[in-house]
Amino acid sequence: MPTFHRVCKTDHVPEGQVRLVEADGTKIALCRRGEKYFALSNFCPHLTGNLGEGTLEEDELVCPEHFWRFKIHSGRCVSMPGKPAHTFPVQVDGEWIEVGL
């Protein structure tokens, strides 16, 4: 069972955007699509690019380094199958976004 950590308020992640947040020392790329939030490891499995500085295109997070694409729901890498980004559970508690580690 994960332990959930508050990472930011819901209004700090605009629709269609990615924010770099930290939960208990773990850097996380937090994405918002509609009213849902998704959390992936900040580190791209390809040369550890910073996914928190990436862009969101539809339901894919695009790494700013070499443009690998990851499904925000699952972390599955579209560009290189078998090289997923780690995902974390997300919950909203009032105005706070919490990520489970």
Sequence and secondary structure as in RCSB ss.txt:
>XXXX:A:sequence
MPTFHRVCKTDHVPEGQVRLVEADGTKIALCRRGEKYFALSNFCPHLTGNLGEGTLEEDELVCPEHFWRFKIHSG
RCVSMPGKPAHTFPVQVDGEWIEVGL
>XXXX:A:secstr
   EEEEEEGGGS TT EEEEEETTEEEEEEEETTEEEEEESB TTTT BGGGSEEETTEEE TTT  EEETTT 
 BSSSTT    EE EEEETTEEEEE 
